[in-house]
């Protein structure tokens, strides 16, 4: 009999969004458990530190009542982390065709580096499929309301990063 697949869900998650949580729910339903892997050495100059991004994701998962999820930060190559975790599947969310080129390239590079590691794309619900961390950061920076886009913990941290007069609760 086959061993059950061990799945990891890597990303920058700067910050976690409702779209990410939707993918986590779908991944747990399909793979039974999930390790969320928050990239530590992001070259993108993230808004939140790796520890903040990990803690926010962890709190969001717990607040949403999703079980069997571990949230950790990782450094270096994804394939090395996958090897260390004995992961057999990498989960990525695919929102639109525009995501596909980058995702395909990453999947093929990771396959070249670690052939048995399979990348599986999950499609988020259409009610959250337009959300991106990049737009969330921009909206928050400019004083817009992100409360329908991100879990509450992320909304609170964004409010603290970008205080606006008359903004939502701290
Ligand atoms: O949320 P993101 O920024 O699209 O996630 C990208 C991530 C973290 C999955 C990717 O950058 C990654 O795996 N980085 C680790 C370094 C690595 O393995 N690079 C080679 C494959 S692209």
Backbone and ligand atoms as CSV (ligand in chain L), in Angstrom:
chain,resi,resn,atom,element,x,y,z
A,1,UNK,N,N,0.822,-1.205,0.000
A,1,UNK,CA,C,0.000,0.000,0.000
A,1,UNK,C,C,0.865,1.268,0.000
A,2,UNK,N,N,0.340,2.327,-0.638
A,2,UNK,CA,C,1.058,3.590,-0.663
A,2,UNK,C,C,1.040,4.255,0.706
A,3,UNK,N,N,2.160,4.882,1.045
A,3,UNK,CA,C,2.175,5.776,2.215
A,3,UNK,C,C,1.270,6.967,1.887
A,4,UNK,N,N,0.564,7.538,2.883
A,4,UNK,CA,C,-0.189,8.758,2.581
A,4,UNK,C,C,0.770,9.890,2.206
A,5,UNK,N,N,0.318,10.762,1.303
A,5,UNK,CA,C,1.154,11.888,0.874
A,5,UNK,C,C,1.377,12.834,2.044
A,6,UNK,N,N,2.593,13.350,2.144
A,6,UNK,CA,C,2.874,14.391,3.149
A,6,UNK,C,C,3.009,15.709,2.410
A,7,UNK,N,N,2.138,16.638,2.746
A,7,UNK,CA,C,2.048,17.859,1.948
A,7,UNK,C,C,2.606,19.068,2.685
A,8,UNK,N,N,3.319,19.910,1.915
A,8,UNK,CA,C,3.752,21.200,2.455
A,8,UNK,C,C,3.190,22.312,1.568
A,9,UNK,N,N,2.908,23.430,2.200
A,9,UNK,CA,C,2.334,24.586,1.491
A,9,UNK,C,C,3.275,25.764,1.718
A,10,UNK,N,N,4.195,26.010,0.769
A,10,UNK,CA,C,5.182,27.075,0.969
A,10,UNK,C,C,4.709,28.417,0.419
A,11,UNK,N,N,5.251,29.482,0.987
A,11,UNK,CA,C,4.955,30.811,0.462
A,11,UNK,C,C,5.576,31.891,1.315
A,12,UNK,N,N,5.403,33.132,0.848
A,12,UNK,CA,C,5.892,34.266,1.628
A,12,UNK,C,C,4.859,34.672,2.677
A,13,UNK,N,N,3.587,34.602,2.302
A,13,UNK,CA,C,2.480,34.868,3.226
A,13,UNK,C,C,2.677,36.193,3.976
A,14,UNK,N,N,2.795,37.264,3.209
A,14,UNK,CA,C,3.144,38.582,3.761
A,14,UNK,C,C,2.033,39.596,3.527
A,15,UNK,N,N,0.905,39.501,4.200
A,15,UNK,CA,C,0.531,38.559,5.253
A,15,UNK,C,C,-0.394,37.457,4.723
A,16,UNK,N,N,-0.750,36.517,5.618
A,16,UNK,CA,C,-1.755,35.492,5.305
A,16,UNK,C,C,-3.070,36.175,4.898
A,17,UNK,N,N,-3.744,35.594,3.898
A,17,UNK,CA,C,-5.037,36.145,3.447
A,17,UNK,C,C,-6.119,35.068,3.570
A,18,UNK,N,N,-7.361,35.488,3.322
A,18,UNK,CA,C,-8.455,34.510,3.317
A,18,UNK,C,C,-8.289,33.505,2.171
A,19,UNK,N,N,-7.601,33.913,1.121
A,19,UNK,CA,C,-7.314,32.986,0.013
A,19,UNK,C,C,-6.370,31.873,0.470
A,20,UNK,N,N,-5.344,32.230,1.229
A,20,UNK,CA,C,-4.426,31.212,1.753
A,20,UNK,C,C,-5.167,30.226,2.656
A,21,UNK,N,N,-6.042,30.762,3.513
A,21,UNK,CA,C,-6.785,29.880,4.435
A,21,UNK,C,C,-7.697,28.920,3.670
A,22,UNK,N,N,-8.267,29.412,2.578
A,22,UNK,CA,C,-9.113,28.563,1.732
A,22,UNK,C,C,-8.284,27.398,1.161
A,23,UNK,N,N,-7.072,27.696,0.727
A,23,UNK,CA,C,-6.193,26.634,0.193
A,23,UNK,C,C,-5.824,25.654,1.306
A,24,UNK,N,N,-5.549,26.164,2.502
A,24,UNK,CA,C,-5.200,25.285,3.629
A,24,UNK,C,C,-6.352,24.307,3.893
A,25,UNK,N,N,-7.579,24.819,3.925
A,25,UNK,CA,C,-8.747,23.936,4.164
A,25,UNK,C,C,-8.822,22.845,3.111
A,26,UNK,N,N,-8.650,23.225,1.862
A,26,UNK,CA,C,-8.743,22.246,0.772
A,26,UNK,C,C,-7.602,21.241,0.851
A,27,UNK,N,N,-6.423,21.696,1.206
A,27,UNK,CA,C,-5.273,20.789,1.289
A,27,UNK,C,C,-5.463,19.780,2.419
A,28,UNK,N,N,-5.942,20.248,3.566
A,28,UNK,CA,C,-6.154,19.331,4.693
A,28,UNK,C,C,-7.218,18.294,4.331
A,29,UNK,N,N,-8.260,18.732,3.650
A,29,UNK,CA,C,-9.305,17.783,3.228
A,29,UNK,C,C,-8.742,16.702,2.329
A,30,UNK,N,N,-7.776,17.074,1.503
A,30,UNK,CA,C,-7.238,16.117,0.532
A,30,UNK,C,C,-6.077,15.300,1.055
A,31,UNK,N,N,-5.259,15.890,1.921
A,31,UNK,CA,C,-4.045,15.194,2.346
A,31,UNK,C,C,-4.065,14.805,3.816
A,32,UNK,N,N,-5.109,15.193,4.536
A,32,UNK,CA,C,-5.247,14.765,5.931
A,32,UNK,C,C,-4.521,15.670,6.912
A,33,UNK,N,N,-3.385,16.199,6.511
A,33,UNK,CA,C,-2.612,17.111,7.362
A,33,UNK,C,C,-1.772,17.983,6.437
A,34,UNK,N,N,-1.241,19.075,7.009
A,34,UNK,CA,C,-0.495,20.012,6.161
A,34,UNK,C,C,0.553,20.749,6.992
A,35,UNK,N,N,1.724,20.935,6.388
A,35,UNK,CA,C,2.712,21.830,6.981
A,35,UNK,C,C,2.780,23.091,6.126
A,36,UNK,N,N,2.473,24.218,6.743
A,36,UNK,CA,C,2.610,25.509,6.062
A,36,UNK,C,C,4.055,25.964,6.279
A,37,UNK,N,N,4.750,26.273,5.177
A,37,UNK,CA,C,6.166,26.621,5.255
A,37,UNK,C,C,6.358,28.075,4.834
A,38,UNK,N,N,6.664,28.912,5.796
A,38,UNK,CA,C,6.790,30.354,5.571
A,38,UNK,C,C,8.246,30.664,5.223
A,39,UNK,N,N,8.461,31.227,4.042
A,39,UNK,CA,C,9.835,31.502,3.605
A,39,UNK,C,C,10.478,32.581,4.465
A,40,UNK,N,N,11.634,32.223,5.057
A,40,UNK,CA,C,12.311,33.157,5.955
A,40,UNK,C,C,13.166,34.163,5.181
A,41,UNK,N,N,13.972,33.622,4.249
A,41,UNK,CA,C,14.959,34.481,3.575
A,41,UNK,C,C,14.380,35.115,2.309
A,42,UNK,N,N,13.211,35.709,2.444
A,42,UNK,CA,C,12.577,36.299,1.270
A,42,UNK,C,C,13.440,37.437,0.724
A,43,UNK,N,N,13.657,37.419,-0.581
A,43,UNK,CA,C,14.472,38.468,-1.190
A,43,UNK,C,C,13.622,39.714,-1.437
A,44,UNK,N,N,12.311,39.584,-1.161
A,44,UNK,CA,C,11.384,40.638,-1.570
A,44,UNK,C,C,11.239,41.775,-0.573
A,45,UNK,N,N,12.077,41.800,0.466
A,45,UNK,CA,C,11.942,42.836,1.483
A,45,UNK,C,C,10.524,42.860,2.062
A,46,UNK,N,N,10.165,41.821,2.789
A,46,UNK,CA,C,8.777,41.688,3.245
A,46,UNK,C,C,8.375,42.762,4.246
A,47,UNK,N,N,7.075,42.984,4.318
A,47,UNK,CA,C,6.524,43.944,5.278
A,47,UNK,C,C,6.659,43.392,6.700
A,48,UNK,N,N,6.369,42.101,6.866
A,48,UNK,CA,C,6.432,41.471,8.187
A,48,UNK,C,C,7.640,40.539,8.258
A,49,UNK,N,N,8.200,40.414,9.452
A,49,UNK,CA,C,9.321,39.479,9.632
A,49,UNK,C,C,8.795,38.051,9.469
A,50,UNK,N,N,9.721,37.123,9.290
A,50,UNK,CA,C,9.315,35.719,9.119
A,50,UNK,C,C,8.564,35.225,10.353
A,51,UNK,N,N,9.030,35.621,11.534
A,51,UNK,CA,C,8.349,35.171,12.762
A,51,UNK,C,C,6.938,35.742,12.837
A,52,UNK,N,N,6.795,36.999,12.446
A,52,UNK,CA,C,5.452,37.606,12.444
A,52,UNK,C,C,4.542,36.898,11.445
A,53,UNK,N,N,5.087,36.609,10.259
A,53,UNK,CA,C,4.271,35.954,9.223
A,53,UNK,C,C,3.871,34.550,9.674
A,54,UNK,N,N,4.810,33.853,10.316
A,54,UNK,CA,C,4.501,32.509,10.818
A,54,UNK,C,C,3.447,32.577,11.938
A,55,UNK,N,N,3.649,33.481,12.894
A,55,UNK,CA,C,2.716,33.582,14.028
A,55,UNK,C,C,1.309,33.968,13.569
A,56,UNK,N,N,1.241,34.903,12.612
A,56,UNK,CA,C,-0.068,35.333,12.094
A,56,UNK,C,C,-0.785,34.162,11.435
A,57,UNK,N,N,-0.035,33.395,10.628
A,57,UNK,CA,C,-0.648,32.263,9.929
A,57,UNK,C,C,-1.141,31.246,10.948
A,58,UNK,N,N,-0.295,30.981,11.944
A,58,UNK,CA,C,-0.636,29.994,12.964
A,58,UNK,C,C,-1.909,30.410,13.710
A,59,UNK,N,N,-1.944,31.683,14.115
A,59,UNK,CA,C,-3.119,32.168,14.846
A,59,UNK,C,C,-4.376,32.126,13.967
A,60,UNK,N,N,-4.217,32.465,12.694
A,60,UNK,CA,C,-5.365,32.466,11.779
A,60,UNK,C,C,-5.932,31.057,11.607
A,61,UNK,N,N,-5.043,30.080,11.503
A,61,UNK,CA,C,-5.483,28.684,11.342
A,61,UNK,C,C,-6.235,28.227,12.586
A,62,UNK,N,N,-5.698,28.593,13.745
A,62,UNK,CA,C,-6.348,28.176,15.003
A,62,UNK,C,C,-7.697,28.891,15.166
A,63,UNK,N,N,-7.728,30.187,14.852
A,63,UNK,CA,C,-8.985,30.942,14.977
A,63,UNK,C,C,-10.049,30.397,14.018
A,64,UNK,N,N,-9.614,29.873,12.880
A,64,UNK,CA,C,-10.570,29.339,11.898
A,64,UNK,C,C,-10.988,27.906,12.264
A,65,UNK,N,N,-10.360,27.347,13.311
A,65,UNK,CA,C,-10.723,25.998,13.763
A,65,UNK,C,C,-10.272,24.897,12.811
A,66,UNK,N,N,-9.214,25.169,12.038
A,66,UNK,CA,C,-8.706,24.139,11.113
A,66,UNK,C,C,-7.673,23.295,11.862
A,67,UNK,N,N,-7.883,21.985,11.850
A,67,UNK,CA,C,-6.981,21.103,12.607
A,67,UNK,C,C,-5.953,20.442,11.700
A,68,UNK,N,N,-4.936,19.844,12.333
A,68,UNK,CA,C,-3.898,19.080,11.628
A,68,UNK,C,C,-3.027,19.948,10.717
A,69,UNK,N,N,-2.808,21.178,11.146
A,69,UNK,CA,C,-1.937,22.090,10.392
A,69,UNK,C,C,-0.790,22.532,11.295
A,70,UNK,N,N,0.416,22.443,10.767
A,70,UNK,CA,C,1.607,22.944,11.457
A,70,UNK,C,C,2.110,24.135,10.655
A,71,UNK,N,N,2.522,25.194,11.328
A,71,UNK,CA,C,3.072,26.346,10.603
A,71,UNK,C,C,4.515,26.549,11.058
A,72,UNK,N,N,5.446,26.495,10.110
A,72,UNK,CA,C,6.864,26.668,10.449
A,72,UNK,C,C,7.507,27.643,9.462
A,73,UNK,N,N,8.649,28.197,9.860
A,73,UNK,CA,C,9.405,29.030,8.922
A,73,UNK,C,C,10.538,28.179,8.358
A,74,UNK,N,N,10.903,28.427,7.093
A,74,UNK,CA,C,12.034,27.685,6.518
A,74,UNK,C,C,12.959,28.638,5.779
A,75,UNK,N,N,14.187,28.144,5.636
A,75,UNK,CA,C,15.272,28.902,5.019
A,75,UNK,C,C,15.835,28.095,3.865
A,76,UNK,N,N,16.389,28.739,2.880
A,76,UNK,CA,C,17.093,27.999,1.832
A,76,UNK,C,C,16.151,27.442,0.791
A,77,UNK,N,N,16.586,26.347,0.157
A,77,UNK,CA,C,15.813,25.783,-0.949
A,77,UNK,C,C,14.594,25.025,-0.445
A,78,UNK,N,N,13.506,25.174,-1.171
A,78,UNK,CA,C,12.279,24.457,-0.819
A,78,UNK,C,C,12.504,22.941,-0.871
A,79,UNK,N,N,13.247,22.478,-1.873
A,79,UNK,CA,C,13.452,21.022,-1.994
A,79,UNK,C,C,14.225,20.470,-0.793
A,80,UNK,N,N,15.128,21.265,-0.235
A,80,UNK,CA,C,15.864,20.798,0.955
A,80,UNK,C,C,14.923,20.703,2.148
A,81,UNK,N,N,14.046,21.677,2.266
A,81,UNK,CA,C,13.068,21.637,3.351
A,81,UNK,C,C,12.121,20.438,3.150
A,82,UNK,N,N,11.708,20.218,1.906
A,82,UNK,CA,C,10.809,19.090,1.604
A,82,UNK,C,C,11.471,17.762,1.990
A,83,UNK,N,N,12.761,17.642,1.652
A,83,UNK,CA,C,13.522,16.422,1.996
A,83,UNK,C,C,13.542,16.217,3.499
A,84,UNK,N,N,13.840,17.290,4.209
A,84,UNK,CA,C,13.916,17.259,5.672
A,84,UNK,C,C,12.567,16.859,6.291
A,85,UNK,N,N,11.489,17.288,5.673
A,85,UNK,CA,C,10.133,17.003,6.189
A,85,UNK,C,C,9.573,15.680,5.671
A,86,UNK,N,N,10.328,15.012,4.792
A,86,UNK,CA,C,9.826,13.809,4.096
A,86,UNK,C,C,8.512,14.114,3.372
A,87,UNK,N,N,8.441,15.310,2.811
A,87,UNK,CA,C,7.233,15.703,2.085
A,87,UNK,C,C,7.264,15.103,0.685
A,88,UNK,N,N,6.102,14.737,0.187
A,88,UNK,CA,C,6.003,14.191,-1.170
A,88,UNK,C,C,5.208,15.121,-2.096
A,89,UNK,N,N,4.514,16.080,-1.486
A,89,UNK,CA,C,3.676,16.979,-2.267
A,89,UNK,C,C,3.907,18.428,-1.848
A,90,UNK,N,N,4.027,19.300,-2.844
A,90,UNK,CA,C,4.021,20.745,-2.607
A,90,UNK,C,C,2.683,21.270,-3.084
A,91,UNK,N,N,1.980,21.957,-2.214
A,91,UNK,CA,C,0.689,22.538,-2.576
A,91,UNK,C,C,0.903,24.003,-2.929
A,92,UNK,N,N,0.302,24.428,-4.047
A,92,UNK,CA,C,0.279,25.848,-4.396
A,92,UNK,C,C,-1.120,26.210,-4.862
A,93,UNK,N,N,-1.539,27.413,-4.542
A,93,UNK,CA,C,-2.840,27.890,-4.995
A,93,UNK,C,C,-2.691,28.516,-6.371
A,94,UNK,N,N,-3.646,28.251,-7.244
A,94,UNK,CA,C,-3.615,28.823,-8.590
A,94,UNK,C,C,-4.881,29.648,-8.770
A,95,UNK,N,N,-4.698,30.972,-8.840
A,95,UNK,CA,C,-5.869,31.841,-8.888
A,95,UNK,C,C,-6.319,32.123,-10.305
A,96,UNK,N,N,-5.360,32.310,-11.190
A,96,UNK,CA,C,-5.692,32.765,-12.550
A,96,UNK,C,C,-4.587,32.333,-13.500
A,97,UNK,N,N,-4.862,32.457,-14.780
A,97,UNK,CA,C,-3.858,32.108,-15.800
A,97,UNK,C,C,-2.571,32.867,-15.546
A,98,UNK,N,N,-2.717,34.119,-15.067
A,98,UNK,CA,C,-1.520,34.950,-14.856
A,98,UNK,C,C,-0.569,34.330,-13.830
A,99,UNK,N,N,-1.075,33.497,-12.930
A,99,UNK,CA,C,-0.192,32.821,-11.972
A,99,UNK,C,C,0.582,31.681,-12.639
A,100,UNK,N,N,0.052,31.195,-13.754
A,100,UNK,CA,C,0.457,29.872,-14.212
A,100,UNK,C,C,1.918,29.788,-14.662
A,101,UNK,N,N,2.387,30.810,-15.380
A,101,UNK,CA,C,3.724,30.734,-15.945
A,101,UNK,C,C,4.786,30.598,-14.849
A,102,UNK,N,N,4.666,31.443,-13.855
A,102,UNK,CA,C,5.587,31.427,-12.717
A,102,UNK,C,C,5.483,30.099,-11.960
A,103,UNK,N,N,4.253,29.654,-11.752
A,103,UNK,CA,C,4.034,28.419,-10.992
A,103,UNK,C,C,4.565,27.201,-11.740
A,104,UNK,N,N,4.349,27.182,-13.056
A,104,UNK,CA,C,4.824,26.053,-13.855
A,104,UNK,C,C,6.351,25.988,-13.814
A,105,UNK,N,N,6.980,27.142,-13.964
A,105,UNK,CA,C,8.434,27.193,-13.947
A,105,UNK,C,C,8.978,26.708,-12.604
A,106,UNK,N,N,8.343,27.164,-11.534
A,106,UNK,CA,C,8.792,26.762,-10.199
A,106,UNK,C,C,8.601,25.254,-10.004
A,107,UNK,N,N,7.475,24.740,-10.448
A,107,UNK,CA,C,7.205,23.305,-10.300
A,107,UNK,C,C,8.243,22.487,-11.066
A,108,UNK,N,N,8.587,22.943,-12.272
A,108,UNK,CA,C,9.538,22.182,-13.085
A,108,UNK,C,C,10.956,22.274,-12.513
A,109,UNK,N,N,11.306,23.439,-11.982
A,109,UNK,CA,C,12.628,23.576,-11.354
A,109,UNK,C,C,12.706,22.674,-10.133
A,110,UNK,N,N,11.670,22.700,-9.326
A,110,UNK,CA,C,11.682,21.851,-8.127
A,110,UNK,C,C,11.714,20.370,-8.508
A,111,UNK,N,N,11.035,20.021,-9.580
A,111,UNK,CA,C,11.054,18.613,-10.033
A,111,UNK,C,C,12.452,18.215,-10.500
A,112,UNK,N,N,13.129,19.157,-11.187
A,112,UNK,CA,C,14.498,18.862,-11.629
A,112,UNK,C,C,15.408,18.629,-10.421
A,113,UNK,N,N,15.183,19.415,-9.374
A,113,UNK,CA,C,16.039,19.315,-8.184
A,113,UNK,C,C,15.680,18.117,-7.306
A,114,UNK,N,N,14.396,17.746,-7.307
A,114,UNK,CA,C,13.947,16.639,-6.453
A,114,UNK,C,C,12.797,15.914,-7.168
A,115,UNK,N,N,13.135,14.938,-8.032
A,115,UNK,CA,C,12.148,14.375,-8.966
A,115,UNK,C,C,10.903,13.778,-8.317
A,116,UNK,N,N,10.992,13.206,-7.138
A,116,UNK,CA,C,9.787,12.569,-6.585
A,116,UNK,C,C,8.830,13.566,-5.927
A,117,UNK,N,N,9.239,14.830,-5.824
A,117,UNK,CA,C,8.381,15.840,-5.190
A,117,UNK,C,C,7.351,16.342,-6.208
A,118,UNK,N,N,6.099,16.096,-5.928
A,118,UNK,CA,C,5.027,16.443,-6.859
A,118,UNK,C,C,4.415,17.786,-6.461
A,119,UNK,N,N,4.218,18.678,-7.420
A,119,UNK,CA,C,3.516,19.944,-7.129
A,119,UNK,C,C,2.049,19.784,-7.498
A,120,UNK,N,N,1.185,20.117,-6.561
A,120,UNK,CA,C,-0.253,20.006,-6.784
A,120,UNK,C,C,-0.864,21.403,-6.680
A,121,UNK,N,N,-1.615,21.797,-7.697
A,121,UNK,CA,C,-2.251,23.119,-7.679
A,121,UNK,C,C,-3.696,22.988,-7.220
A,122,UNK,N,N,-4.048,23.788,-6.242
A,122,UNK,CA,C,-5.434,23.826,-5.776
A,122,UNK,C,C,-6.032,25.172,-6.160
A,123,UNK,N,N,-7.293,25.158,-6.529
A,123,UNK,CA,C,-7.974,26.373,-6.978
A,123,UNK,C,C,-8.822,26.909,-5.828
A,124,UNK,N,N,-8.572,28.144,-5.420
A,124,UNK,CA,C,-9.356,28.696,-4.316
A,124,UNK,C,C,-10.801,28.978,-4.729
A,125,UNK,N,N,-11.683,29.124,-3.757
A,125,UNK,CA,C,-13.070,29.509,-4.037
A,125,UNK,C,C,-13.088,30.849,-4.756
A,126,UNK,N,N,-14.084,31.032,-5.625
A,126,UNK,CA,C,-14.086,32.257,-6.436
A,126,UNK,C,C,-14.315,33.501,-5.577
A,127,UNK,N,N,-14.893,33.320,-4.382
A,127,UNK,CA,C,-15.119,34.476,-3.500
A,127,UNK,C,C,-13.811,35.032,-2.935
A,128,UNK,N,N,-12.717,34.254,-3.005
A,128,UNK,CA,C,-11.437,34.745,-2.471
A,128,UNK,C,C,-10.330,34.722,-3.527
A,129,UNK,N,N,-10.663,34.335,-4.755
A,129,UNK,CA,C,-9.601,34.055,-5.727
A,129,UNK,C,C,-8.939,35.320,-6.279
A,130,UNK,N,N,-9.496,36.474,-5.976
A,130,UNK,CA,C,-8.900,37.733,-6.461
A,130,UNK,C,C,-7.950,38.344,-5.422
A,131,UNK,N,N,-7.852,37.714,-4.248
A,131,UNK,CA,C,-7.075,38.332,-3.157
A,131,UNK,C,C,-5.586,38.023,-3.330
A,132,UNK,N,N,-4.759,39.040,-3.136
A,132,UNK,CA,C,-3.314,38.804,-3.101
A,132,UNK,C,C,-2.725,39.600,-1.951
A,133,UNK,N,N,-1.653,39.068,-1.370
A,133,UNK,CA,C,-0.995,39.769,-0.262
A,133,UNK,C,C,-0.512,41.138,-0.706
A,134,UNK,N,N,-0.071,41.213,-1.972
A,134,UNK,CA,C,0.459,42.488,-2.476
A,134,UNK,C,C,-0.616,43.581,-2.441
A,135,UNK,N,N,-1.822,43.252,-2.914
A,135,UNK,CA,C,-2.890,44.249,-2.899
A,135,UNK,C,C,-3.352,44.540,-1.472
A,136,UNK,N,N,-3.355,43.519,-0.642
A,136,UNK,CA,C,-3.735,43.723,0.765
A,136,UNK,C,C,-2.787,44.737,1.414
A,137,UNK,N,N,-1.486,44.570,1.175
A,137,UNK,CA,C,-0.503,45.513,1.757
A,137,UNK,C,C,-0.758,46.928,1.247
A,138,UNK,N,N,-1.022,47.028,-0.041
A,138,UNK,CA,C,-1.228,48.353,-0.633
A,138,UNK,C,C,-2.493,49.017,-0.077
A,139,UNK,N,N,-3.564,48.242,0.010
A,139,UNK,CA,C,-4.821,48.800,0.521
A,139,UNK,C,C,-4.630,49.269,1.967
A,140,UNK,N,N,-3.960,48.431,2.764
A,140,UNK,CA,C,-3.751,48.779,4.178
A,140,UNK,C,C,-2.870,50.026,4.300
A,141,UNK,N,N,-1.840,50.084,3.471
A,141,UNK,CA,C,-0.923,51.237,3.518
A,141,UNK,C,C,-1.668,52.530,3.217
A,142,UNK,N,N,-2.650,52.444,2.318
A,142,UNK,CA,C,-3.382,53.637,1.889
A,142,UNK,C,C,-4.653,53.868,2.696
A,143,UNK,N,N,-4.811,53.101,3.781
A,143,UNK,CA,C,-5.911,53.374,4.702
A,143,UNK,C,C,-7.226,52.711,4.336
A,144,UNK,N,N,-7.206,51.741,3.398
A,144,UNK,CA,C,-8.445,51.052,3.016
A,144,UNK,C,C,-8.795,49.931,3.979
A,145,UNK,N,N,-9.995,49.395,3.818
A,145,UNK,CA,C,-10.520,48.372,4.719
A,145,UNK,C,C,-10.187,46.979,4.160
A,146,UNK,N,N,-9.383,46.231,4.899
A,146,UNK,CA,C,-8.986,44.894,4.424
A,146,UNK,C,C,-9.706,43.787,5.194
A,147,UNK,N,N,-10.722,44.178,5.985
A,147,UNK,CA,C,-11.307,43.194,6.907
A,147,UNK,C,C,-12.014,42.032,6.199
A,148,UNK,N,N,-12.406,42.198,4.936
A,148,UNK,CA,C,-13.041,41.068,4.246
A,148,UNK,C,C,-12.020,40.259,3.437
A,149,UNK,N,N,-10.766,40.658,3.509
A,149,UNK,CA,C,-9.735,40.019,2.680
A,149,UNK,C,C,-8.778,39.147,3.476
A,150,UNK,N,N,-8.620,39.467,4.756
A,150,UNK,CA,C,-7.618,38.768,5.579
A,150,UNK,C,C,-8.243,38.335,6.909
A,151,UNK,N,N,-7.653,37.314,7.555
A,151,UNK,CA,C,-8.137,36.952,8.886
A,151,UNK,C,C,-7.897,38.093,9.875
A,152,UNK,N,N,-8.641,38.058,10.960
A,152,UNK,CA,C,-8.624,39.176,11.901
A,152,UNK,C,C,-7.224,39.499,12.442
A,153,UNK,N,N,-6.446,38.457,12.703
A,153,UNK,CA,C,-5.104,38.697,13.246
A,153,UNK,C,C,-4.270,39.535,12.271
A,154,UNK,N,N,-4.413,39.285,10.985
A,154,UNK,CA,C,-3.649,40.046,9.992
A,154,UNK,C,C,-4.180,41.473,9.899
A,155,UNK,N,N,-5.491,41.624,9.988
A,155,UNK,CA,C,-6.075,42.973,9.954
A,155,UNK,C,C,-5.556,43.814,11.116
A,156,UNK,N,N,-5.480,43.193,12.290
A,156,UNK,CA,C,-5.003,43.940,13.473
A,156,UNK,C,C,-3.536,44.346,13.307
A,157,UNK,N,N,-2.719,43.402,12.818
A,157,UNK,CA,C,-1.293,43.725,12.634
A,157,UNK,C,C,-1.086,44.781,11.562
A,158,UNK,N,N,-1.908,44.734,10.513
A,158,UNK,CA,C,-1.798,45.754,9.455
A,158,UNK,C,C,-2.214,47.121,9.984
A,159,UNK,N,N,-3.258,47.118,10.809
A,159,UNK,CA,C,-3.706,48.384,11.413
A,159,UNK,C,C,-2.595,49.000,12.260
A,160,UNK,N,N,-1.862,48.109,12.945
A,160,UNK,CA,C,-0.775,48.604,13.799
A,160,UNK,C,C,0.383,49.137,12.956
A,161,UNK,N,N,0.656,48.466,11.835
A,161,UNK,CA,C,1.741,48.907,10.933
A,161,UNK,C,C,1.404,50.248,10.289
A,162,UNK,N,N,0.126,50.385,9.906
A,162,UNK,CA,C,-0.295,51.586,9.176
A,162,UNK,C,C,-1.439,52.258,9.923
A,163,UNK,N,N,-1.129,52.920,11.037
A,163,UNK,CA,C,-2.223,53.552,11.792
A,163,UNK,C,C,-2.832,54.698,10.985
A,164,UNK,N,N,-4.155,54.698,10.916
A,164,UNK,CA,C,-4.864,55.779,10.211
A,164,UNK,C,C,-5.912,56.338,11.157
A,165,UNK,N,N,-6.060,57.658,11.171
A,165,UNK,CA,C,-7.087,58.218,12.035
A,165,UNK,C,C,-8.451,57.660,11.646
A,166,UNK,N,N,-9.224,57.237,12.652
A,166,UNK,CA,C,-10.548,56.674,12.355
A,166,UNK,C,C,-10.489,55.259,11.834
A,167,UNK,N,N,-9.273,54.635,11.893
A,167,UNK,CA,C,-9.139,53.247,11.420
A,167,UNK,C,C,-9.829,52.276,12.356
A,168,UNK,N,N,-9.826,50.991,11.968
A,168,UNK,CA,C,-10.495,49.966,12.770
A,168,UNK,C,C,-9.758,49.754,14.085
A,169,UNK,N,N,-10.341,48.933,14.947
A,169,UNK,CA,C,-9.788,48.710,16.295
A,169,UNK,C,C,-8.342,48.224,16.269
A,170,UNK,N,N,-7.493,48.663,17.207
A,170,UNK,CA,C,-6.099,48.260,17.217
A,170,UNK,C,C,-5.910,46.783,17.589
L,1,LIG,O1,O,4.340,33.266,-1.888
L,1,LIG,P1,P,5.440,33.221,-2.909
L,1,LIG,O2,O,6.396,34.360,-2.679
L,1,LIG,O3,O,4.935,33.151,-4.311
L,1,LIG,O4,O,6.232,31.845,-2.608
L,1,LIG,C1,C,7.389,31.531,-3.327
L,1,LIG,C2,C,8.169,30.378,-2.653
L,1,LIG,C3,C,8.450,30.668,-1.212
L,1,LIG,C4,C,7.348,29.094,-2.763
L,1,LIG,C5,C,9.488,30.209,-3.471
L,1,LIG,O5,O,10.096,31.455,-3.616
L,1,LIG,C6,C,10.467,29.258,-2.801
L,1,LIG,O6,O,10.228,28.072,-2.704
L,1,LIG,N1,N,11.618,29.800,-2.324
L,1,LIG,C7,C,12.645,29.056,-1.681
L,1,LIG,C8,C,13.923,29.057,-2.508
L,1,LIG,C9,C,13.848,28.032,-3.623
L,1,LIG,O7,O,13.677,26.859,-3.390
L,1,LIG,N2,N,14.020,28.495,-4.893
L,1,LIG,C10,C,14.005,27.628,-6.039
L,1,LIG,C11,C,12.612,27.301,-6.541
L,1,LIG,S1,S,11.769,28.716,-7.176
